[in-house]
Amino acid sequence: MILEIGDTVKITAQGTTRTGVIDSVSNYGSDEQSDFYIELTSTQHGAVYWKQSIDGGTVEKVAA
């Protein structure tokens, strides 16, 4: 999956779901196995930081 700054994503991890607009994104994994680090701004939760390899969970692109 390709994610870019400005995309809206939904992240589900550790029993919570956060939706927001990406401010910064890096994928330290591969095409077969992603390892995203995402910083986003959520209208409900403010600044959100998610490290896939540490926090677990999934990311879904809602809008580009």
NORJOFEN-V182492 format. One record per pair of residues at least 6 apart in sequence whose ideal C-beta (glycine too) atoms are under 6 Angstrom apart, sorted by sequence separation. I is the first residue (numbers start at 1). GAP is how many residues later the second one is. D is the distance in whole Angstrom. If there is no record, write none. Layout:
i: <I I>
gap: <GAP GAP>
d: <D D>
This chain:
i: <29 42 11 27 28 40 10 27 39 26 38 8 25 37 7 24 23 36 5 23 35 22 23 35 21 20 21 20 3 20 36 18 18 20 18 11 13 13 13 12 12 11 9 10 9 10 7 8 8 7>
gap: <6 6 7 7 7 8 9 9 10 11 12 13 13 14 15 15 16 16 17 17 17 18 18 18 19 20 20 21 22 22 23 24 27 28 30 39 42 43 44 45 46 48 50 50 52 52 54 54 55 57>
d: <3 5 5 6 4 5 5 5 5 5 5 5 5 5 5 4 5 5 5 6 5 5 6 5 6 4 6 5 5 3 6 5 6 6 5 5 5 5 3 5 5 5 5 5 6 5 6 4 4 5>
